[in-house]
Amino acid sequence: MRIKGIQMGLSLMVVSLLFACKYEQQPDAEINQTETGMKNKEVVYQVFTRLFGNTNTTNKPWGTLEENGVGKFEDFTEKALKEIKDLGVTHIWYTGVPQHAVITDYTEYGISQDDPDVVKGRAGSPYAVKDYYSVNPDLAVNPANRMEEFEALIDRTHKAGMKVLIDIVPNHVARKYEGLNNPEGVEDFGSKDDTSVTYNINNNYYYNPAEAFKVPEWREGYRPLGGEEHPLADGKFEEMPAKWTGNGARDSQPDMNDWYETVKINYGVSPDGKKDFPELPAGFENEDYETHFEFWKNKTVPDSWTKFSDIALYWIEKGVDGFRFDMAEMVPVEFWSYMNSAIKMRNPDAFLLAEVYQPHLYRDYIKKGKMDYLYDKVQLYDTIKNVMQGHGSTDNIPPIQEDLKDIEHHMLHFLENHDEQRIASPEFAGSAAKGKPAMVVSATISSAPTLVYFGQEVGEPGAEDAGFGKPSRTSIFDYIGVPAHQRWMNDKKFDGGQSTAAEKELRDFYKRLLNFTISSSALTGEYRDLHQYNRENTQDYNDKVLSYARWSETEKLIIVTNFDAEANQEFQLQVPAEVISTWDLDDGIYEMEDKLYEIFSSKLTVTNGKANINIKLEPLESFILQLK
């Protein structure tokens, strides 16, 4: 939670029809398996659940639910889910499902009113969870039946051939957490805390004894609800004693830039950093989740550990297939070993994705913490973003793959998510088309999963002034419409009926690319950088181009892409002898066909064990060349 061209020789219609015939006939159950039985790449489609189905285009800053509208669980119809699946998606991450603090009044459903002084925006942050055993009432047609409506969505998603992910936010909860739907025997967070001390191993929170919480001092013209009068927007929030804030701020009056709407969870780490729980033995990073699970049996752990493990297992029992763990690096890695091993014992195929931004921690959270996947933000995403913006070099990309080669399968790739600027926003690239070469690289350079944020595939620029925060990313705090996505949604026909020609072409590109990735055995096979070799040996090959080879026993690929938005790139790509030897190619001429649009081909000429291929790329064009 950080507050953080192809020139086509055929008509789009003809090419799209050919593409549809090719991919829609693939069996749902087998599309994510290679011919050898190895799991293929996965694609996660992140949807901001309350925004996805909203057809209201009013977009008034700080608008209410009634003014600006809100999407519902039921908006994910069979048709909507089919279109998402056909995009090349294997998992849907429904963001904002657990019940969190909102300003909308749901007191008639037994939910207490939230205070605007400790809620960001009007719709609230999905990362300020108020009740982990309930779901957001905004998302239900009948808030009284909100859990049943979400359970029906889980079933529909599974029937559509996809798996379900939701968020769990172990580091912090809403300032006004109220577990009103706890299963029998589950104690509420903080209900047994000793609030007379700053820290106790089994306290769920940290406290400032005898000090009252104070609302932040607002600056920079900010006022809750944009200054609108509200009976609870009085600059006060009753909390005695004050709890530490979610980002670790210890003052009883946090800064307005702190995560003031949340409180920090205590995992048995004292204020001076001492760990009051068992640490994993040396070498345990090499043990499997079953061994980790056995290690924690009969061991005494802090109360917060069992509370969050129970929460995760509750959702697994509901049919949720995995989780995205918010700010996992702020929680001890030993806890992740404890909880993730318990999850895997219940569902060995659970998809566990964590937000970790410090590369020196990656291997601990994967190997000791038993995470399946981490965000590859500070290396690949940040580097590609610089290239897309025109002030970075593709020379910086291959070293990332080399640095992460032992864990590359675990590093999920993305270009957009709810925390990041939209590609098409002026603050990022200013053009959705500039995301095309980056998306090819992000989706094909490793065996890791790919994440796509809803609206990315139609070039949503995130330009709306929703209220809390500034445009450039789609707001996660307010009720708002997402215009490019709404045009594709077309009054819930989900057929692109109002999309522009450019939006349709972009979505066609994403559909082609993502479907290829989940059906390709080479993309979970071997990788060899070709970029540095060609930078040293090939005339006219520059640092706006990137190339590499991917292969399996039955599929051989050369991927080459042009990040330059203005210039063509024409050169004779050199393929080193070690690749040709590994591919077991004799001297001769071999056909290579582009698998992205299937309207370009070239010849790989092998002479004396080395090879070359003539390449001509339009601006922002990419080829995924397959050896025939």
C-alpha positions as CSV (number, residue, x, y, z in Angstrom):
1,M,0.0,0.0,0.0
2,R,2.2,2.8,-1.2
3,I,0.6,6.3,-1.4
4,K,2.1,6.0,-3.3
5,G,2.7,-0.5,-34.2
6,I,2.8,-2.4,-35.8
7,Q,2.1,-1.5,-39.5
8,M,-0.2,-4.3,-40.5
9,G,-0.5,-5.5,-44.1
10,L,-3.9,-7.1,-43.5
11,S,-6.9,-5.4,-42.1
12,L,-7.5,-5.6,-38.3
13,M,-10.7,-7.4,-38.9
14,V,-9.2,-10.2,-41.0
15,V,-6.3,-10.7,-38.6
16,S,-8.5,-10.7,-35.6
17,L,-10.8,-13.3,-37.1
18,L,-7.8,-15.5,-37.8
19,F,-6.6,-15.0,-34.3
20,A,-10.0,-15.8,-32.7
21,C,-10.3,-19.0,-34.7
22,K,-6.8,-20.1,-33.5
23,Y,-7.2,-19.5,-29.8
24,E,-10.8,-20.0,-28.9
25,Q,-10.7,-23.6,-29.9
26,Q,-8.1,-24.5,-27.3
27,P,-9.4,-26.7,-24.4
28,D,-9.8,-24.6,-21.3
29,A,-8.4,-27.3,-19.0
30,E,-5.2,-27.8,-20.9
31,I,-4.3,-24.3,-22.1
32,N,-1.9,-23.8,-19.2
33,Q,0.1,-27.0,-19.7
34,T,3.1,-27.7,-21.9
35,E,3.4,-30.8,-24.0
36,T,5.8,-32.1,-21.4
37,G,3.4,-31.5,-18.5
38,M,5.3,-28.6,-17.1
39,K,3.2,-25.7,-16.0
40,N,3.1,-22.9,-18.5
41,K,3.2,-19.2,-17.7
42,E,0.3,-17.7,-15.8
43,V,-1.4,-14.3,-16.4
44,V,-3.0,-12.4,-13.5
45,Y,-5.7,-9.9,-14.4
46,Q,-6.1,-7.4,-11.6
47,V,-9.5,-5.8,-11.3
48,F,-10.4,-3.0,-8.9
49,T,-13.6,-4.7,-8.1
50,R,-15.8,-1.6,-7.3
51,L,-14.7,0.1,-10.5
52,F,-14.9,-2.7,-13.0
53,G,-18.7,-2.8,-13.6
54,N,-19.4,0.9,-13.0
55,T,-21.2,2.4,-16.0
56,N,-21.7,5.8,-14.5
57,T,-19.7,8.5,-16.3
58,T,-20.4,11.5,-14.0
59,N,-17.0,11.5,-12.4
60,K,-17.6,14.3,-9.9
61,P,-14.6,14.9,-7.6
62,W,-15.4,13.5,-4.2
63,G,-18.7,12.2,-5.6
64,T,-20.9,9.9,-3.6
65,L,-21.8,6.3,-4.5
66,E,-25.1,7.6,-5.7
67,E,-23.5,10.4,-7.8
68,N,-20.6,8.5,-9.4
69,G,-21.8,4.9,-9.2
70,V,-20.1,1.7,-8.1
71,G,-19.5,-1.7,-9.6
72,K,-20.9,-4.9,-8.1
73,F,-19.9,-8.5,-7.8
74,E,-22.8,-9.4,-10.1
75,D,-21.2,-7.2,-12.9
76,F,-18.8,-10.1,-13.5
77,T,-21.3,-11.9,-15.6
78,E,-20.5,-15.1,-17.5
79,K,-20.0,-12.9,-20.6
80,A,-17.6,-10.6,-18.8
81,L,-15.6,-13.5,-17.3
82,K,-15.5,-15.2,-20.7
83,E,-14.0,-12.1,-22.3
84,I,-11.4,-11.8,-19.5
85,K,-10.5,-15.5,-19.9
86,D,-10.3,-15.1,-23.7
87,L,-7.8,-12.3,-23.2
88,G,-5.4,-14.9,-22.0
89,V,-6.0,-14.7,-18.3
90,T,-5.5,-17.6,-15.9
91,H,-6.1,-15.8,-12.5
92,I,-8.3,-12.9,-11.5
93,W,-7.1,-10.8,-8.6
94,Y,-10.2,-9.1,-7.2
95,T,-8.8,-6.1,-5.4
96,G,-10.8,-4.5,-2.6
97,V,-12.9,-7.5,-1.5
98,P,-12.4,-7.7,2.3
99,Q,-14.6,-5.2,4.1
100,H,-12.7,-1.9,4.6
101,A,-13.6,1.5,6.0
102,V,-16.0,3.5,3.8
103,I,-17.9,6.7,4.2
104,T,-21.2,5.4,2.8
105,D,-23.6,4.7,5.6
106,Y,-24.3,1.0,6.2
107,T,-25.5,1.3,9.8
108,E,-28.8,-0.4,8.9
109,Y,-26.7,-3.6,8.2
110,G,-25.0,-3.5,11.6
111,I,-21.9,-1.8,10.2
112,S,-20.7,1.2,12.2
113,Q,-20.2,4.6,10.5
114,D,-16.6,5.4,9.6
115,D,-15.0,8.7,10.4
116,P,-13.8,10.8,7.4
117,D,-10.8,12.0,9.5
118,V,-9.4,8.4,9.4
119,V,-10.6,7.4,5.9
120,K,-8.8,8.2,2.7
121,G,-11.2,9.3,0.0
122,R,-15.0,8.7,0.1
123,A,-14.9,5.0,-0.9
124,G,-11.9,4.3,1.4
125,S,-8.7,2.5,0.9
126,P,-9.0,-1.3,0.3
127,Y,-5.9,-1.6,2.4
128,A,-7.6,-0.3,5.6
129,V,-9.5,-3.5,6.3
130,K,-12.2,-3.2,8.9
131,D,-13.5,-6.8,9.1
132,Y,-11.5,-9.7,7.6
133,Y,-14.4,-12.1,7.9
134,S,-16.7,-10.0,5.7
135,V,-16.7,-8.3,2.3
136,N,-17.1,-4.7,1.2
137,P,-20.9,-3.9,1.3
138,D,-20.4,-1.5,-1.7
139,L,-19.9,-4.5,-3.9
140,A,-23.2,-6.2,-3.1
141,V,-26.6,-5.6,-4.6
142,N,-28.0,-6.5,-1.2
143,P,-25.4,-5.7,1.4
144,A,-27.1,-8.1,3.8
145,N,-26.1,-10.9,1.5
146,R,-22.7,-9.6,0.5
147,M,-20.8,-12.8,1.4
148,E,-23.2,-15.0,-0.6
149,E,-22.8,-12.7,-3.6
150,F,-19.0,-13.0,-3.4
151,E,-19.2,-16.7,-3.0
152,A,-21.3,-16.8,-6.2
153,L,-18.6,-14.8,-7.9
154,I,-16.0,-17.3,-6.8
155,D,-18.1,-20.1,-8.4
156,R,-18.7,-18.2,-11.6
157,T,-14.9,-17.4,-12.0
158,H,-14.1,-21.1,-11.5
159,K,-16.7,-22.2,-14.0
160,A,-15.2,-19.7,-16.5
161,G,-11.8,-21.5,-16.1
162,M,-9.9,-19.0,-14.0
163,K,-8.7,-18.9,-10.4
164,V,-9.5,-16.3,-7.7
165,L,-7.0,-14.2,-5.8
166,I,-7.8,-11.6,-3.1
167,D,-5.8,-9.3,-0.9
168,I,-4.6,-10.0,2.6
169,V,-2.9,-7.1,4.4
170,P,-1.1,-8.5,7.4
171,N,0.9,-5.5,8.2
172,H,-2.0,-3.2,9.2
173,V,-5.7,-2.9,9.7
174,A,-8.2,0.0,9.7
175,R,-8.0,2.4,12.6
176,K,-11.5,1.3,13.5
177,Y,-11.3,-2.4,13.1
178,E,-14.4,-4.3,14.2
179,G,-14.6,-8.0,13.7
180,L,-18.4,-8.3,13.7
181,N,-18.5,-11.5,11.6
182,N,-15.8,-13.5,13.3
183,P,-16.3,-17.3,13.2
184,E,-17.1,-19.0,16.5
185,G,-14.1,-19.0,18.8
186,V,-12.2,-16.2,17.0
187,E,-11.2,-13.3,19.2
188,D,-11.2,-9.8,17.7
189,F,-7.9,-7.9,17.1
190,G,-6.8,-6.1,20.2
191,S,-9.7,-7.5,22.4
192,K,-7.2,-8.9,24.9
193,D,-4.4,-6.5,24.5
194,D,-2.7,-5.0,27.6
195,T,-3.0,-1.3,26.6
196,S,-0.9,-0.2,29.6
197,V,2.3,-1.1,27.9
198,T,3.8,-0.2,24.5
199,Y,4.6,-3.8,23.7
200,N,3.6,-7.3,24.7
201,I,4.4,-10.3,22.6
202,N,0.7,-11.2,22.4
203,N,-0.7,-7.7,22.0
204,N,-2.0,-7.3,18.4
205,Y,-1.1,-3.6,18.4
206,Y,1.6,-1.3,19.7
207,Y,0.5,1.5,22.0
208,N,1.5,4.9,23.4
209,P,0.1,4.4,27.0
210,A,-1.8,7.4,28.4
211,E,-1.7,9.3,25.1
212,A,-4.7,9.9,23.0
213,F,-4.6,9.6,19.2
214,K,-4.8,12.9,17.3
215,V,-5.9,13.4,13.7
216,P,-3.1,14.5,11.4
217,E,-2.6,18.2,10.8
218,W,-3.9,18.8,7.3
219,R,-1.7,20.8,4.9
220,E,-1.5,21.6,1.2
221,G,-5.2,22.5,1.0
222,Y,-6.4,19.0,1.9
223,R,-9.6,18.5,3.8
224,P,-11.5,15.2,4.4
225,L,-14.2,14.8,1.7
226,G,-12.8,17.8,0.0
227,G,-14.1,20.1,2.8
228,E,-17.7,18.9,2.6
229,E,-19.6,19.1,5.9
230,H,-20.0,15.8,7.6
231,P,-21.1,15.2,11.3
232,L,-17.9,13.1,11.9
233,A,-15.5,15.3,10.0
234,D,-14.5,17.4,13.0
235,G,-10.8,16.9,13.3
236,K,-11.2,14.3,16.0
237,F,-11.1,10.5,16.3
238,E,-11.4,8.8,19.7
239,E,-8.6,6.3,20.3
240,M,-7.2,5.9,23.8
241,P,-4.4,5.0,24.1
242,A,-3.1,5.8,20.7
243,K,-1.9,3.0,18.5
244,W,1.1,3.1,16.2
245,T,0.3,3.8,12.6
246,G,0.4,1.2,9.8
247,N,3.7,2.4,8.2
248,G,5.4,2.2,11.6
249,A,5.0,5.9,12.6
250,R,5.0,5.9,16.4
251,D,3.7,9.4,17.2
252,S,0.2,9.7,18.6
253,Q,-0.4,12.3,16.0
254,P,0.8,10.8,12.7
255,D,1.7,13.0,9.7
256,M,-0.9,13.4,6.9
257,N,1.5,11.5,4.6
258,D,1.7,8.5,7.0
259,W,-0.8,5.7,6.7
260,Y,-2.9,7.4,9.3
261,E,-6.0,5.5,8.5
262,T,-4.4,2.2,9.6
263,V,-2.7,0.7,12.7
264,K,0.4,-1.4,12.7
265,I,0.0,-5.1,13.7
266,N,2.5,-6.5,16.2
267,Y,4.1,-9.8,15.2
268,G,6.2,-10.3,18.2
269,V,8.9,-7.8,17.3
270,S,9.7,-5.5,20.2
271,P,10.2,-1.7,19.6
272,D,14.0,-2.2,19.7
273,G,13.8,-4.9,17.0
274,K,14.1,-8.0,19.2
275,K,12.2,-11.1,17.8
276,D,10.2,-12.8,20.5
277,F,9.6,-16.0,18.5
278,P,11.6,-19.0,17.2
279,E,13.8,-18.3,14.2
280,L,14.2,-20.8,11.3
281,P,17.3,-23.1,11.7
282,A,20.2,-22.7,9.3
283,G,19.6,-24.2,6.0
284,F,15.8,-24.1,6.3
285,E,15.7,-21.9,3.1
286,N,16.3,-25.2,1.2
287,E,13.4,-27.1,2.9
288,D,9.9,-27.5,1.4
289,Y,6.7,-26.1,2.8
290,E,5.8,-29.5,4.5
291,T,9.1,-29.3,6.5
292,H,8.3,-25.7,7.4
293,F,4.8,-26.7,8.6
294,E,6.2,-29.4,10.8
295,F,8.7,-27.0,12.3
296,W,6.0,-24.7,13.6
297,K,3.9,-27.5,15.1
298,N,3.5,-27.3,18.8
299,K,5.6,-24.0,18.9
300,T,4.3,-21.0,20.8
301,V,3.9,-18.0,18.4
302,P,2.5,-14.5,18.9
303,D,-1.2,-14.2,18.9
304,S,-1.3,-12.1,15.6
305,W,0.3,-15.0,13.8
306,T,-2.6,-17.3,14.5
307,K,-5.2,-14.7,13.8
308,F,-3.9,-14.0,10.3
309,S,-3.3,-17.7,9.6
310,D,-6.9,-18.4,10.5
311,I,-8.0,-15.5,8.2
312,A,-6.1,-17.0,5.2
313,L,-7.4,-20.5,5.8
314,Y,-11.0,-19.1,6.1
315,W,-10.7,-17.7,2.6
316,I,-9.1,-20.9,1.3
317,E,-12.1,-22.8,2.6
318,K,-14.4,-20.3,0.7
319,G,-12.7,-21.4,-2.5
320,V,-10.2,-18.5,-2.9
321,D,-7.2,-19.9,-4.8
322,G,-4.5,-17.5,-3.5
323,F,-3.6,-14.1,-2.2
324,R,-1.7,-11.0,-2.9
325,F,0.0,-10.0,0.3
326,D,0.3,-6.3,0.8
327,M,3.7,-4.9,2.0
328,A,5.0,-8.3,3.0
329,E,8.5,-7.0,3.7
330,M,7.1,-5.1,6.8
331,V,6.2,-8.5,8.4
332,P,8.8,-10.9,9.7
333,V,9.8,-13.6,7.3
334,E,9.3,-16.3,10.0
335,F,5.6,-15.4,10.1
336,W,5.4,-16.1,6.3
337,S,7.0,-19.5,6.8
338,Y,4.3,-20.2,9.5
339,M,1.3,-19.0,7.5
340,N,2.3,-19.9,3.9
341,S,3.2,-23.5,4.9
342,A,-0.2,-23.8,6.5
343,I,-1.9,-22.5,3.4
344,K,0.1,-24.9,1.2
345,M,-0.8,-27.8,3.4
346,R,-4.5,-27.0,2.7
347,N,-4.0,-26.1,-0.9
348,P,-0.6,-27.0,-2.5
349,D,-1.5,-25.1,-5.6
350,A,-2.4,-21.8,-3.8
351,F,-0.9,-18.8,-5.6
352,L,1.0,-16.6,-3.1
353,L,2.1,-13.2,-4.4
354,A,3.9,-10.7,-2.2
355,E,4.7,-7.0,-2.4
356,V,8.4,-6.8,-1.6
357,Y,10.6,-3.9,-2.8
358,Q,14.0,-4.6,-1.4
359,P,16.0,-6.9,-3.7
360,H,18.3,-8.0,-0.8
361,L,15.2,-9.5,0.8
362,Y,13.9,-11.4,-2.2
363,R,15.5,-14.7,-1.6
364,D,14.5,-14.8,2.1
365,Y,10.9,-14.2,1.3
366,I,10.8,-16.7,-1.5
367,K,12.9,-19.5,0.2
368,K,12.3,-18.9,3.9
369,G,8.9,-17.3,3.6
370,K,7.6,-19.7,1.0
371,M,6.3,-17.1,-1.3
372,D,5.5,-18.2,-4.8
373,Y,6.0,-14.8,-6.4
374,L,7.2,-11.3,-5.7
375,Y,6.8,-8.0,-7.6
376,D,9.7,-7.3,-9.9
377,K,9.4,-3.6,-9.5
378,V,12.6,-1.9,-8.5
379,Q,14.6,-3.8,-11.1
380,L,12.7,-4.8,-14.3
381,Y,9.6,-2.4,-14.0
382,D,11.6,0.7,-13.1
383,T,14.2,-0.1,-15.8
384,I,11.6,-0.7,-18.5
385,K,9.7,2.5,-17.5
386,N,12.9,4.5,-18.0
387,V,13.3,3.0,-21.5
388,M,9.7,3.7,-22.3
389,Q,10.1,7.3,-21.2
390,G,13.0,7.8,-23.5
391,H,15.8,8.3,-21.0
392,G,16.8,4.7,-20.3
393,S,18.8,2.1,-22.2
394,T,17.9,-1.5,-23.0
395,D,21.5,-2.3,-22.1
396,N,20.3,-2.3,-18.5
397,I,17.7,-5.0,-18.9
398,P,19.9,-8.2,-19.5
399,P,21.9,-7.7,-16.3
400,I,18.6,-7.9,-14.3
401,Q,17.9,-11.3,-15.8
402,E,21.4,-12.4,-14.9
403,D,21.1,-11.1,-11.3
404,L,17.7,-12.9,-10.8
405,K,18.4,-16.0,-12.8
406,D,18.2,-18.3,-9.7
407,I,14.8,-16.9,-8.7
408,E,13.5,-15.5,-12.1
409,H,10.5,-17.8,-12.1
410,H,9.4,-16.2,-8.8
411,M,9.5,-12.5,-10.0
412,L,6.1,-11.5,-11.3
413,H,6.2,-8.9,-14.1
414,F,3.9,-5.9,-14.6
415,L,3.7,-2.5,-16.2
416,E,0.6,-1.3,-14.4
417,N,-1.2,-2.0,-11.1
418,H,-3.3,0.0,-8.7
419,D,-0.2,1.6,-7.2
420,E,1.4,2.7,-10.4
421,Q,0.8,5.4,-13.0
422,R,-1.1,4.4,-16.1
423,I,1.2,3.9,-19.1
424,A,-0.9,6.4,-21.1
425,S,-0.8,9.1,-18.5
426,P,1.5,12.1,-19.3
427,E,3.4,11.4,-16.1
428,F,4.4,7.9,-17.4
429,A,4.7,7.5,-21.2
430,G,1.8,9.6,-22.5
431,S,0.9,6.9,-25.0
432,A,-0.5,3.4,-24.5
433,A,1.3,2.3,-27.7
434,K,4.6,2.9,-25.9
435,G,3.7,0.0,-23.7
436,K,3.6,-2.5,-26.5
437,P,7.3,-3.3,-26.8
438,A,7.6,-3.2,-23.0
439,M,4.7,-5.6,-22.6
440,V,6.3,-8.1,-25.1
441,V,9.5,-8.0,-23.0
442,S,7.7,-8.1,-19.7
443,A,5.6,-11.1,-20.7
444,T,8.3,-13.2,-22.6
445,I,11.7,-12.5,-21.0
446,S,11.2,-15.0,-18.1
447,S,9.0,-17.9,-16.9
448,A,7.4,-15.7,-14.3
449,P,3.7,-14.8,-14.3
450,T,2.5,-11.6,-16.0
451,L,0.1,-9.1,-14.4
452,V,-2.2,-6.9,-16.3
453,Y,-4.3,-4.2,-14.6
454,F,-7.9,-3.8,-15.9
455,G,-8.1,-0.9,-18.4
456,Q,-4.4,-1.4,-19.4
457,E,-5.4,-3.4,-22.4
458,V,-7.5,-0.5,-23.8
459,G,-5.1,2.3,-22.9
460,E,-6.8,3.9,-19.9
461,P,-4.9,7.1,-19.0
462,G,-6.1,7.5,-15.4
463,A,-6.9,11.2,-16.0
464,E,-9.9,11.6,-13.7
465,D,-9.8,13.9,-10.6
466,A,-11.6,11.5,-8.3
467,G,-11.0,13.5,-5.0
468,F,-8.3,12.0,-2.8
469,G,-4.9,12.1,-4.5
470,K,-3.9,13.2,-8.0
471,P,-4.6,11.8,-11.4
472,S,-2.1,9.6,-13.4
473,R,-3.3,6.3,-11.7
474,T,-6.9,5.2,-11.4
475,S,-8.1,6.2,-8.0
476,I,-8.3,3.5,-5.3
477,F,-9.9,5.8,-2.8
478,D,-13.1,7.2,-4.4
479,Y,-16.1,6.3,-6.5
480,I,-15.2,6.9,-10.1
481,G,-15.7,5.6,-13.6
482,V,-12.9,4.4,-15.8
483,P,-13.7,5.8,-19.3
484,A,-11.7,3.7,-21.7
485,H,-12.7,0.5,-19.8
486,Q,-16.3,1.7,-19.8
487,R,-16.2,2.1,-23.6
488,W,-15.1,-1.5,-23.9
489,M,-17.7,-2.6,-21.3
490,N,-20.4,-1.0,-23.5
491,D,-23.2,-0.9,-21.0
492,K,-22.3,-4.3,-19.7
493,K,-22.3,-6.0,-23.1
494,F,-18.5,-6.5,-22.7
495,D,-17.9,-6.4,-26.4
496,G,-15.9,-3.2,-27.1
497,G,-18.9,-1.7,-28.7
498,Q,-18.0,1.9,-27.8
499,S,-14.2,1.5,-28.0
500,T,-12.2,3.6,-30.4
501,A,-10.3,1.9,-33.2
502,A,-7.0,2.5,-31.3
503,E,-8.4,0.9,-28.2
504,K,-9.6,-2.1,-30.1
505,E,-6.3,-2.6,-31.8
506,L,-4.5,-2.3,-28.4
507,R,-6.7,-4.9,-26.8
508,D,-6.2,-7.2,-29.9
509,F,-2.4,-6.9,-29.3
510,Y,-2.8,-7.9,-25.6
511,K,-5.0,-10.8,-26.5
512,R,-2.5,-12.1,-29.0
513,L,0.4,-11.7,-26.7
514,L,-1.1,-13.1,-23.5
515,N,-2.6,-16.1,-25.2
516,F,0.7,-16.9,-26.8
517,T,2.5,-16.7,-23.5
518,I,0.2,-19.2,-21.7
519,S,0.4,-21.7,-24.5
520,S,4.2,-21.5,-25.2
521,S,6.5,-24.2,-23.7
522,A,9.6,-22.1,-24.7
523,L,8.7,-19.4,-22.3
524,T,9.1,-21.7,-19.3
525,G,12.2,-23.1,-20.9
526,E,15.7,-21.7,-21.5
527,Y,16.8,-18.1,-21.9
528,R,19.8,-16.6,-23.7
529,D,20.5,-12.9,-24.0
530,L,21.3,-11.9,-27.6
531,H,21.4,-8.2,-26.8
532,Q,25.0,-7.7,-25.6
533,Y,26.4,-10.0,-28.3
534,N,24.7,-7.9,-30.9
535,R,25.7,-4.6,-29.3
536,E,29.3,-5.7,-29.7
537,N,29.0,-7.4,-33.1
538,T,26.1,-6.0,-35.1
539,Q,26.1,-2.7,-37.1
540,D,23.0,-0.5,-36.6
541,Y,21.9,-2.5,-33.5
542,N,21.4,0.1,-30.8
543,D,20.2,0.5,-27.2
544,K,16.6,1.1,-28.2
545,V,16.4,-2.5,-29.3
546,L,16.3,-5.7,-27.2
547,S,16.7,-9.3,-28.3
548,Y,16.9,-12.7,-26.7
549,A,16.3,-16.4,-27.4
550,R,13.8,-18.7,-25.6
551,W,13.4,-22.4,-26.2
552,S,12.2,-25.7,-25.1
553,E,12.7,-29.2,-26.7
554,T,9.9,-28.5,-29.2
555,E,9.8,-24.7,-29.6
556,K,12.6,-22.3,-30.5
557,L,12.0,-18.5,-30.3
558,I,13.9,-15.4,-31.1
559,I,12.3,-12.3,-29.6
560,V,13.3,-8.8,-30.8
561,T,11.6,-5.5,-30.0
562,N,12.0,-1.9,-30.8
563,F,11.3,0.7,-28.0
564,D,11.9,3.7,-30.3
565,A,8.7,5.5,-31.0
566,E,10.0,7.4,-34.0
567,A,12.6,5.4,-35.9
568,N,12.7,2.1,-37.8
569,Q,15.3,-0.4,-36.9
570,E,17.0,-2.5,-39.6
571,F,19.9,-4.8,-38.9
572,Q,21.2,-8.3,-39.3
573,L,20.7,-10.0,-35.9
574,Q,23.5,-12.3,-35.0
575,V,22.8,-15.6,-33.2
576,P,25.9,-17.0,-31.4
577,A,27.3,-20.4,-32.0
578,E,26.3,-21.7,-28.6
579,V,22.6,-21.2,-29.3
580,I,22.8,-22.8,-32.7
581,S,24.7,-25.8,-31.2
582,T,22.1,-26.1,-28.4
583,W,19.3,-26.0,-31.0
584,D,21.2,-28.7,-33.0
585,L,21.0,-26.8,-36.3
586,D,23.1,-27.7,-39.2
587,D,24.4,-25.2,-41.8
588,G,21.5,-24.1,-43.9
589,I,18.5,-21.8,-44.2
590,Y,15.6,-22.0,-41.8
591,E,12.2,-20.3,-41.9
592,M,11.2,-18.2,-38.9
593,E,7.6,-16.9,-38.5
594,D,6.3,-14.2,-36.2
595,K,3.8,-15.6,-33.8
596,L,2.4,-12.3,-32.6
597,Y,0.6,-11.2,-35.8
598,E,1.7,-14.1,-38.1
599,I,2.2,-11.7,-41.0
600,F,6.0,-11.4,-40.9
601,S,8.6,-14.1,-41.6
602,S,12.3,-14.1,-42.1
603,K,15.1,-16.6,-42.7
604,L,17.7,-17.8,-40.2
605,T,20.9,-18.5,-42.1
606,V,23.4,-20.8,-40.4
607,T,26.9,-20.8,-41.7
608,N,29.8,-22.5,-39.9
609,G,27.8,-22.9,-36.8
610,K,26.8,-19.2,-36.5
611,A,23.6,-17.6,-37.7
612,N,22.0,-14.4,-38.6
613,I,18.5,-13.2,-39.4
614,N,17.5,-10.0,-41.3
615,I,15.3,-7.8,-39.1
616,K,13.3,-4.7,-40.0
617,L,11.2,-3.2,-37.2
618,E,8.7,-0.4,-37.4
619,P,8.6,2.0,-34.4
620,L,7.3,0.2,-31.3
621,E,7.1,-3.1,-33.2
622,S,8.1,-6.5,-31.8
623,F,8.5,-9.9,-33.3
624,I,8.2,-13.3,-31.6
625,L,9.9,-15.4,-34.2
626,Q,9.5,-19.1,-34.1
627,L,11.7,-21.6,-35.9
628,K,9.5,-23.6,-38.2
